[in-house]
């Protein structure tokens, strides 16, 4: 899981070409928060070529979590 966060931080565009992100957060207001990624159970996603790609849940996490990143939460 930590590797996925590191890859996402290093190159979000590249990561999103090969992975699917599923938001599991409902904050309701625009603000900066800390998030992490975890495997999304029972979610099956396909890339543009039809091959299976990993699915990750985006979850809110305390700022002290080692494998986290800061991002704007846009509630729409």
N, C-alpha and C positions, 0 to 999 in steps of 0.2 A: 504494500500500500504506500509506503513512504516513497518508493521509486516513482509511482504514478504522480504524486504531488510534486516531486522534484522535476519530472518531465514536463508537467503542466506549467510550472513556474518558469522553467528555462525557455520553453517555446510553445505558448498556448495554441497558436495556429496549427503547428505540426501535430500536437497532441490531439486537437479536435478533429483532425483529418482521419485519425485512427482509433478514436474512442468516442463514446456517447456519454454525455453528462445528464443526470436526472436530478433536478432540484428537489430536495426533501425539506425545504425551509419555507416558512410563511411568516415573515417579519412584519409585513404591512407598511413599511416606510423606507424611503431611500436613506441609506446610511452605510458607512464602512463597517464591516464585521470580519471576523476570522472564520475561515472555512477549512474543511479537509475533504478528502475523497475517500470513499470506501466502496468496495464492490457492491453492485446492486443485485441482490438476490432475485432470482426468477425473472430477470429482465433479459430479453434476447434481442439484440440489435444487429442490423446488417449494414455493411458499408455500401457505397455506391456500386461496387462490383458484385454485390450479393454475398460476400463472405462475412462471417461472424466477426464482430468487433466487441471489445470489452465495454461494459456499461458500468458507470460509476455514479454513486449518489453524492451530491454536494450537500454536506451537512455542516451546520453551525457548530463551532467548537470554541472552547475557552482560549484566550490569547496565549496561554502558557503551553498549549499543545505543540509538540516538536514539529510534527508534519502538518503545518497549517499555512495558509496564505491569506493575506488581506485582500478584500475585494469590495466593490460597491454592490449592495443588494438593491436591485431595481425591481419593485413589486408589480410587474406586469409581464 
